[in-house]
Amino acid sequence: MLNPETRARLARIGWSDAVVVPSDAPADHLPARVIIQHRNGYVVHDGEKEFTVQPAPRFLKRNLDPVERPAVGDFVLLKPGKPAQIETVLPRHATLSRAAAGERYQRQLIATNVDSVLVLMGLDGDFNPRRLERYLALIQASGATCVVVLTKADQHDDLETLMADVADVLPPDIIVHPVNAKDPQSLAVLYPYLVAGLTAVVVGSSGVGKSTLTNTLLGEQRQATKAVRQNDSRGRHTTTFRALIALPQGGCLIDTPGMRELKLTGEEDLEAGQFADIDSLAMGCRFGDCVHQSEPGCAVRTALESGELDPERWASYQKLRSELQTQATNLETQLKRRNEANKALGKRPHEKFGRH
């Protein structure tokens, strides 16, 4: 049980009532939060100072699911030592992840224990409203709240048209904020997501202004920034690793590298999320196994022909649904393979993975 003084200290790095410490946790294991993850260790913050720690040996096993390892945003318990060691990852209340790039299926954590995901999109060559549907699918599966932030709004006179384009691809409950990431007053609209006890993570393409926004909220140039290319508004990976930063507004912000590839994990539920209206339409089809092509009584085809359903939105849904089905199969195969490996490990612990 943490005393009030410890809780007040940890509140500076996002600690809240959502964080649960096991009742049987050793009294000498100290709580902290992972703020940076490196190849050779972690940097944590205990509410007063930051320092380097090492993970417990079990987190280094090659066959361990990466999702089970400590990640930026995690609240952890540290075993005293020189250096201290991450012994326990406390239960997460929200986890934003994606499927890692490459042929081999693997989930990659973006950030944990986040309350809001600020999806940054530039009102320049980066502007692509359809990309927001992919972000939203991942965010809705995470348990966090999606907030769309349109940067470089100061460079446009006709914001209403651009806002309408964004509104066409998002559910009505998703909040959209056009901002100038260099202007502190413009970013004041984001303060409600950054009060004490809350953590937000910023995601988006390289050059969209994530580090600029972070610096403006901090009131200092802590994160490196670079200009984007003029021909396509793309930026270089100025931020090369995820970092959690305590803000003067009271909350925490996790800055992330630019994302060129955003693959679904296989755990998303499109029909229960942003495409619930399409699922509702499909329920009105004459046949339960309708594939919405040439079947009689197809409510989806009727909606497309009448203009009720936007063809581009339907095409986007089909693309995401196809990817989701593929990723769900990949995930199931991976889990089956891991279960078989764990079963073999339990029977012959020296045979495949060595002594544990």
WOLIN-V758287 format. One record per residue. N is the residue number from 1. RES is the residue in three letters. OMEGA is omega in whole degrees, -180 to 180 (NA if undefined). BURIAL is b if it has 9 or more other C-alpha atoms within 8 Angstrom, else e. D_CENTER is the distance of its C-alpha to the mean C-alpha in Angstrom with 2 decimals. Layout:
# WOLIN-V758287
n | res | omega | burial | d_center
N | RES | OMEGA | BURIAL | D_CENTER
N | RES | OMEGA | BURIAL | D_CENTER
This chain:
# WOLIN-V758287
n | res | omega | burial | d_center
1 | MET | -178 | e | 29.88
2 | LEU | 178 | e | 28.72
3 | ASN | -177 | e | 31.30
4 | PRO | -179 | e | 30.72
5 | GLU | 179 | e | 30.98
6 | THR | 179 | e | 28.21
7 | ARG | -180 | b | 25.93
8 | ALA | 179 | e | 26.72
9 | ARG | -179 | b | 25.93
10 | LEU | 179 | b | 22.55
11 | ALA | 179 | b | 21.69
12 | ARG | 179 | b | 21.51
13 | ILE | 171 | b | 18.31
14 | GLY | 179 | b | 16.66
15 | TRP | 179 | b | 18.69
16 | SER | 180 | e | 19.42
17 | ASP | 179 | e | 21.25
18 | ALA | -180 | e | 18.14
19 | VAL | -177 | b | 18.53
20 | VAL | 176 | e | 21.27
21 | VAL | 180 | e | 23.57
22 | PRO | -178 | e | 25.72
23 | SER | -178 | e | 29.34
24 | ASP | 179 | e | 30.64
25 | ALA | 178 | e | 28.64
26 | PRO | -176 | e | 31.22
27 | ALA | -177 | e | 32.40
28 | ASP | 177 | e | 32.13
29 | HIS | -171 | b | 28.42
30 | LEU | 179 | b | 26.69
31 | PRO | 177 | b | 23.28
32 | ALA | 179 | b | 20.88
33 | ARG | 178 | b | 17.24
34 | VAL | -180 | b | 15.66
35 | ILE | 177 | b | 15.12
36 | ILE | 175 | b | 15.51
37 | GLN | 176 | b | 15.58
38 | HIS | 177 | e | 18.47
39 | ARG | -175 | e | 20.24
40 | ASN | 178 | e | 23.09
41 | GLY | -177 | b | 21.60
42 | TYR | 169 | b | 19.38
43 | VAL | 180 | b | 19.86
44 | VAL | 178 | b | 19.67
45 | HIS | -179 | b | 20.84
46 | ASP | -179 | b | 23.16
47 | GLY | 178 | b | 23.42
48 | GLU | -176 | e | 26.40
49 | LYS | 175 | e | 25.75
50 | GLU | -179 | b | 23.45
51 | PHE | -177 | e | 24.72
52 | THR | 178 | b | 24.13
53 | VAL | 176 | b | 24.03
54 | GLN | 176 | b | 24.15
55 | PRO | 173 | b | 22.52
56 | ALA | -176 | b | 24.99
57 | PRO | -177 | e | 26.60
58 | ARG | 179 | e | 25.10
59 | PHE | -177 | b | 21.57
60 | LEU | -179 | e | 23.20
61 | LYS | -175 | e | 24.58
62 | ARG | -177 | e | 24.04
63 | ASN | -178 | e | 23.64
64 | LEU | 175 | b | 20.89
65 | ASP | 180 | e | 17.62
66 | PRO | 180 | b | 15.07
67 | VAL | -179 | e | 12.83
68 | GLU | 178 | e | 15.87
69 | ARG | 176 | e | 16.06
70 | PRO | -179 | b | 15.10
71 | ALA | 179 | b | 11.85
72 | VAL | -177 | b | 11.01
73 | GLY | -179 | b | 10.84
74 | ASP | 166 | b | 13.13
75 | PHE | -173 | b | 16.45
76 | VAL | 172 | b | 19.18
77 | LEU | -176 | b | 22.95
78 | LEU | 173 | b | 24.97
79 | LYS | -178 | b | 28.29
80 | PRO | 179 | b | 30.78
81 | GLY | 178 | e | 31.99
82 | LYS | 1 | e | 32.32
83 | PRO | 174 | e | 29.50
84 | ALA | -174 | b | 27.81
85 | GLN | 175 | b | 25.84
86 | ILE | -177 | b | 22.61
87 | GLU | -175 | b | 24.26
88 | THR | 170 | e | 21.87
89 | VAL | -178 | b | 18.14
90 | LEU | -178 | b | 18.24
91 | PRO | -179 | e | 16.67
92 | ARG | 178 | b | 13.02
93 | HIS | 174 | b | 12.70
94 | ALA | -177 | b | 9.02
95 | THR | 176 | b | 6.60
96 | LEU | -178 | b | 3.12
97 | SER | 175 | b | 5.18
98 | ARG | 173 | b | 7.47
99 | ALA | -178 | b | 11.21
100 | ALA | 178 | b | 12.62
101 | ALA | 179 | e | 15.18
102 | GLY | -178 | e | 18.74
103 | GLU | -176 | e | 21.15
104 | ARG | -177 | e | 20.40
105 | TYR | 175 | b | 17.73
106 | GLN | 177 | e | 15.24
107 | ARG | 179 | b | 11.75
108 | GLN | 178 | b | 9.67
109 | LEU | 174 | b | 7.35
110 | ILE | 178 | b | 4.94
111 | ALA | 179 | b | 5.52
112 | THR | 179 | b | 7.66
113 | ASN | 178 | b | 9.83
114 | VAL | 179 | b | 8.02
115 | ASP | -179 | b | 10.15
116 | SER | 173 | b | 8.98
117 | VAL | 179 | b | 6.50
118 | LEU | -180 | b | 9.21
119 | VAL | -179 | b | 9.39
120 | LEU | 176 | b | 12.39
121 | MET | -178 | b | 15.07
122 | GLY | 177 | b | 18.49
123 | LEU | 178 | b | 21.67
124 | ASP | 179 | e | 23.32
125 | GLY | 179 | e | 23.14
126 | ASP | -172 | b | 19.33
127 | PHE | -180 | e | 19.82
128 | ASN | -176 | e | 18.90
129 | PRO | -178 | b | 18.14
130 | ARG | 179 | e | 17.81
131 | ARG | -179 | e | 14.67
132 | LEU | 180 | b | 13.03
133 | GLU | 180 | b | 13.85
134 | ARG | 176 | b | 11.66
135 | TYR | -176 | b | 8.52
136 | LEU | 179 | b | 9.84
137 | ALA | 179 | b | 10.52
138 | LEU | -177 | b | 7.11
139 | ILE | 180 | b | 6.18
140 | GLN | 177 | b | 9.70
141 | ALA | -175 | b | 9.46
142 | SER | -175 | b | 7.05
143 | GLY | 178 | b | 9.74
144 | ALA | 179 | b | 8.29
145 | THR | 179 | b | 10.21
146 | CYS | 175 | b | 9.66
147 | VAL | -180 | b | 11.85
148 | VAL | -179 | b | 13.11
149 | VAL | 180 | b | 14.84
150 | LEU | -178 | b | 17.61
151 | THR | 179 | b | 18.85
152 | LYS | 180 | b | 22.44
153 | ALA | -180 | b | 23.82
154 | ASP | -178 | e | 26.93
155 | GLN | -176 | e | 27.90
156 | HIS | 177 | e | 28.53
157 | ASP | -176 | e | 31.32
158 | ASP | -179 | e | 30.36
159 | LEU | -176 | e | 26.99
160 | GLU | 180 | e | 27.98
161 | THR | 180 | e | 28.08
162 | LEU | 178 | e | 24.64
163 | MET | 179 | b | 23.22
164 | ALA | 177 | e | 25.10
165 | ASP | 179 | b | 23.60
166 | VAL | -179 | b | 20.05
167 | ALA | -179 | b | 21.33
168 | ASP | -176 | e | 22.79
169 | VAL | -177 | b | 19.54
170 | LEU | 172 | b | 17.67
171 | PRO | -175 | e | 18.76
172 | PRO | -178 | e | 20.92
173 | ASP | 179 | e | 18.84
174 | ILE | -178 | b | 15.98
175 | ILE | 179 | e | 16.94
176 | VAL | 180 | b | 17.46
177 | HIS | 170 | b | 18.64
178 | PRO | -176 | b | 20.64
179 | VAL | 166 | b | 21.02
180 | ASN | -173 | b | 22.75
181 | ALA | 179 | b | 20.41
182 | LYS | -174 | e | 23.64
183 | ASP | -179 | e | 25.17
184 | PRO | -180 | b | 24.55
185 | GLN | 179 | e | 26.16
186 | SER | -177 | b | 23.95
187 | LEU | 179 | b | 20.79
188 | ALA | 179 | e | 22.44
189 | VAL | -179 | e | 20.84
190 | LEU | -176 | e | 17.49
191 | TYR | 179 | b | 19.29
192 | PRO | 179 | e | 18.92
193 | TYR | -171 | b | 15.17
194 | LEU | 178 | b | 16.21
195 | VAL | -178 | b | 19.12
196 | ALA | 179 | b | 20.01
197 | GLY | 180 | b | 18.06
198 | LEU | 178 | b | 14.80
199 | THR | 176 | b | 11.70
200 | ALA | 174 | b | 9.50
201 | VAL | 178 | b | 6.99
202 | VAL | 179 | b | 8.33
203 | VAL | 179 | b | 7.35
204 | GLY | -179 | b | 10.32
205 | SER | 174 | b | 13.34
206 | SER | 177 | b | 15.64
207 | GLY | -177 | b | 18.16
208 | VAL | 177 | b | 16.47
209 | GLY | -179 | b | 17.09
210 | LYS | -179 | b | 14.05
211 | SER | 177 | b | 16.49
212 | THR | 178 | b | 19.24
213 | LEU | 179 | b | 17.44
214 | THR | 180 | b | 16.65
215 | ASN | -180 | b | 20.32
216 | THR | 178 | b | 21.65
217 | LEU | 179 | b | 19.98
218 | LEU | -175 | b | 21.37
219 | GLY | 179 | e | 24.71
220 | GLU | -179 | e | 25.09
221 | GLN | -180 | e | 24.31
222 | ARG | -179 | e | 22.24
223 | GLN | 180 | b | 19.68
224 | ALA | 179 | e | 21.51
225 | THR | 177 | e | 21.55
226 | LYS | 177 | e | 23.37
227 | ALA | 177 | e | 24.81
228 | VAL | 176 | b | 23.57
229 | ARG | -177 | e | 25.99
230 | GLN | -174 | e | 28.38
231 | ASN | -178 | e | 28.67
232 | ASP | 178 | e | 25.09
233 | SER | 178 | b | 23.16
234 | ARG | 178 | b | 21.01
235 | GLY | 173 | b | 20.25
236 | ARG | -176 | e | 20.48
237 | HIS | 178 | b | 17.81
238 | THR | 174 | b | 18.95
239 | THR | -175 | b | 15.99
240 | THR | 177 | e | 16.13
241 | PHE | 179 | b | 14.03
242 | ARG | -180 | b | 11.27
243 | ALA | 177 | b | 13.18
244 | LEU | -175 | b | 13.15
245 | ILE | 174 | b | 15.94
246 | ALA | -176 | b | 18.08
247 | LEU | 176 | b | 19.15
248 | PRO | 177 | e | 22.66
249 | GLN | 177 | b | 21.42
250 | GLY | -179 | b | 20.86
251 | GLY | -180 | b | 17.11
252 | CYS | 179 | b | 14.56
253 | LEU | 176 | b | 12.23
254 | ILE | 177 | b | 9.91
255 | ASP | -176 | b | 10.90
256 | THR | 174 | b | 9.51
257 | PRO | 178 | b | 11.82
258 | GLY | -178 | b | 12.28
259 | MET | 178 | b | 11.02
260 | ARG | -179 | e | 14.17
261 | GLU | -176 | e | 13.18
262 | LEU | -175 | b | 10.43
263 | LYS | 176 | e | 11.79
264 | LEU | -179 | b | 11.39
265 | THR | -175 | b | 11.58
266 | GLY | -179 | b | 14.62
267 | GLU | -179 | e | 13.54
268 | GLU | 178 | b | 12.74
269 | ASP | -176 | e | 15.65
270 | LEU | -175 | b | 16.54
271 | GLU | 180 | b | 19.84
272 | ALA | -177 | e | 18.68
273 | GLY | -171 | b | 16.14
274 | GLN | -179 | b | 16.72
275 | PHE | -179 | b | 19.61
276 | ALA | -180 | b | 21.47
277 | ASP | 178 | e | 24.39
278 | ILE | 176 | b | 24.91
279 | ASP | 179 | b | 24.99
280 | SER | 177 | e | 27.49
281 | LEU | -178 | b | 29.56
282 | ALA | 179 | b | 29.66
283 | MET | -179 | e | 31.07
284 | GLY | 178 | e | 34.05
285 | CYS | -178 | b | 34.99
286 | ARG | -178 | b | 38.41
287 | PHE | -179 | e | 37.30
288 | GLY | -180 | e | 34.53
289 | ASP | -179 | e | 33.79
290 | CYS | 178 | b | 33.79
291 | VAL | 170 | e | 31.80
292 | HIS | 177 | b | 32.36
293 | GLN | -178 | e | 34.61
294 | SER | -179 | e | 38.33
295 | GLU | 176 | e | 38.77
296 | PRO | 177 | e | 41.04
297 | GLY | -180 | e | 39.62
298 | CYS | -178 | b | 36.04
299 | ALA | -180 | b | 34.40
300 | VAL | 179 | b | 31.52
301 | ARG | 178 | b | 34.10
302 | THR | 180 | e | 36.08
303 | ALA | 178 | b | 33.13
304 | LEU | -178 | b | 32.51
305 | GLU | -179 | e | 36.21
306 | SER | -178 | e | 36.55
307 | GLY | 178 | e | 33.62
308 | GLU | 179 | e | 31.81
309 | LEU | -179 | b | 28.92
310 | ASP | -180 | e | 27.80
311 | PRO | 180 | e | 28.40
312 | GLU | 179 | e | 25.46
313 | ARG | 178 | b | 23.11
314 | TRP | 179 | b | 24.85
315 | ALA | 178 | e | 24.51
316 | SER | 178 | b | 20.76
317 | TYR | -180 | b | 20.48
318 | GLN | 180 | e | 22.77
319 | LYS | -180 | e | 20.85
320 | LEU | -179 | b | 17.52
321 | ARG | 178 | b | 19.58
322 | SER | 178 | e | 21.40
323 | GLU | 180 | b | 18.37
324 | LEU | 179 | b | 17.00
325 | GLN | 178 | b | 20.45
326 | THR | -179 | b | 20.62
327 | GLN | 178 | b | 17.36
328 | ALA | 177 | b | 18.46
329 | THR | 178 | b | 21.74
330 | ASN | 179 | b | 20.28
331 | LEU | 179 | b | 18.30
332 | GLU | 179 | e | 21.53
333 | THR | 180 | e | 23.55
334 | GLN | 180 | b | 21.47
335 | LEU | 178 | e | 21.67
336 | LYS | 180 | e | 25.36
337 | ARG | -179 | e | 25.99
338 | ARG | 178 | e | 24.37
339 | ASN | 178 | e | 26.39
340 | GLU | 179 | e | 29.49
341 | ALA | 179 | e | 28.87
342 | ASN | 178 | e | 28.44
343 | LYS | 178 | e | 31.58
344 | ALA | 179 | b | 33.46
345 | LEU | 180 | b | 32.33
346 | GLY | -179 | e | 33.72
347 | LYS | -177 | e | 37.03
348 | ARG | -173 | e | 37.43
349 | PRO | -178 | b | 35.28
350 | HIS | -167 | e | 37.14
351 | GLU | -171 | e | 37.15
352 | LYS | -173 | e | 33.76
353 | PHE | -179 | e | 31.47
354 | GLY | -177 | e | 34.17
355 | ARG | -180 | e | 35.01
356 | HIS | NA | e | 32.35
